[in-house]
Each structure stands twice: as C-alpha cells, then as structure tokens.
Amino acid sequence: MHEIWMFTAVALMIVMVPGVDSLLVLKNTIIHGKKAGFFTMVGIILALVVWTTLAVLGLATIISKSMVVFLAIKYAGAAYLIYLGIQSWRARAQNMILQEELPLQVEAEKNVSLSCMTQGITTDLLNPKTLLLYVTLMPQFIQPNFNINSQLIVLAGILIALSIVWLGIVILVMNVIRKWFMKQTVQAIFNKITGVMLVGIGIRIATEKV
C-alpha cells in the first residue's frame, strides 16, 4: 500500500510537469476548442493503454532492450514533434486559406477531432520517455512477492487516472480563456511559440543520450 501512495505522488509530479502531452492538449484546445482538447486527451489515454498492454505482455521491456527498436521509436517521435511544430508555426497562413475556400474549411472541421486524437496517440506511442516510465520507474514500486502484472495494471491505472484529471483541468481552463486567444495577433504569436516549443522538444529528444 505504501508503494502505491509513493507511486501516486511521483506520477502526479510527472503528469503535472509541462511536457508534450500538456502542450499538445493546450494547443488543440486553444486552436480548435474544448472538443478537440478532449479528443487529444482520449488519444493520449489510448496510447497509455497500449503501453500498459505491452508492459503486461513483457513486450515493453523487450523493446527497451532492443537498441534498434528503441532508437527507431525515439527518432520517429522526435520527427513527429518537429512536424507538428512546423504545422503549428504555419497554422495562421493555413487558416487564412481555409477561410477563403469555405468547402475546404467545412471538410477540415469534420476531421479535426480525429486528427487531434491521432496526434495524441501517435505522440505518446512514439515517446521514448513513456516507454522508460513503464520499464524503469514502475518496477521500482512493484513488490516481487505479489502478482507483478496485477500491480503493473494498478500502477498504470493510477497514471491514466491522474492524466485524465490533469489534462481535463488543462482543457477546461484553456477553454475559459480561449476567446482571448482567438484574437488574430494573439493566435499568431501563440502558434509561433507552440511551434518553436514542439520543434525544440523534438530536437531535444533526438539529441538526448540514451
């Protein structure tokens, strides 16, 4: 029981520290609204469920020990973040084009939710830090005398629950102040800042030593 509370405290700090997940949810909520933010969160949670499944099956450990696979995930994740950053940087120009071509704008809005969920899933599945969390952090809070998979599922459940609560708070707060961000000048600055941050995180992941 002591291990669970300790992990909860550590996991809460990890979830609340500004990172890719929070930034992605914040960006999509500001740009597309509350619904898009929640779909981004759903994508992130689905990715965590996949990582939990892989961990229970023992595949997460195998992936982490395979340098080729680990580096492939690492560089693919870094490249995807850089791609999202470039998209964010160019977002204002793209939106202006959509306003001039209404049919394209309507079609784009239909795909926003799916696109945001895909971003959430892809970003977390290709995040090497999420993999390391499952194979290095969680085992420290598992007692070998009890069923390891059951404990792993409980710890993962705590991580997922905390992620839902924290990201939900981010979405609701950002949705309240979203009208201010909708000013053309503010939105342009916001897009540029988030673009630089995403590219910066992608470069840092790519250049970090394993």
HELIX and SHEET records of a PDB file:
HELIX    1   1 HIS A    2  MET A   16  1                                  15    
HELIX    2   2 VAL A   20  HIS A   32  1                                  13    
HELIX    3   3 LYS A   34  VAL A   56  1                                  23    
HELIX    4   4 LEU A   59  LYS A   65  1                                   7    
HELIX    5   5 MET A   67  TRP A   89  1                                  23    
HELIX    6   6 ALA A   91  GLU A  100  1                                  10    
HELIX    7   7 LEU A  102  LYS A  110  1                                   9    
HELIX    8   8 VAL A  112  LEU A  125  1                                  14    
HELIX    9   9 PRO A  128  LEU A  132  1                                   5    
HELIX   10  10 LEU A  133  LEU A  137  3                                   5    
HELIX   11  11 MET A  138  PHE A  141  5                                   4    
HELIX   12  12 ILE A  148  VAL A  176  1                                  29    
HELIX   13  13 ARG A  178  PHE A  181  1                                   4    
HELIX   14  14 GLN A  184  THR A  207  1                                  24    
END                                                                             
